[in-house]
């Protein structure tokens, strides 16, 4: 089965973002990971993994209001 090139490169992009952000999280560079997720969500706002990890990184930074706002704005799309 052939995968369209668009989906192939989308998957590479998403895997790269998730791995890079996980490494930043490991280094406790939460703000940098947050920015990476924000930019990736502009590209693919419906990806469940990106949304979950973005909310998780906000929680680690004690940004509950921003996390709740993101959930409320995107709950219909997840």
Beta strands, then each sheet from edge to edge (+ up, - down):
end
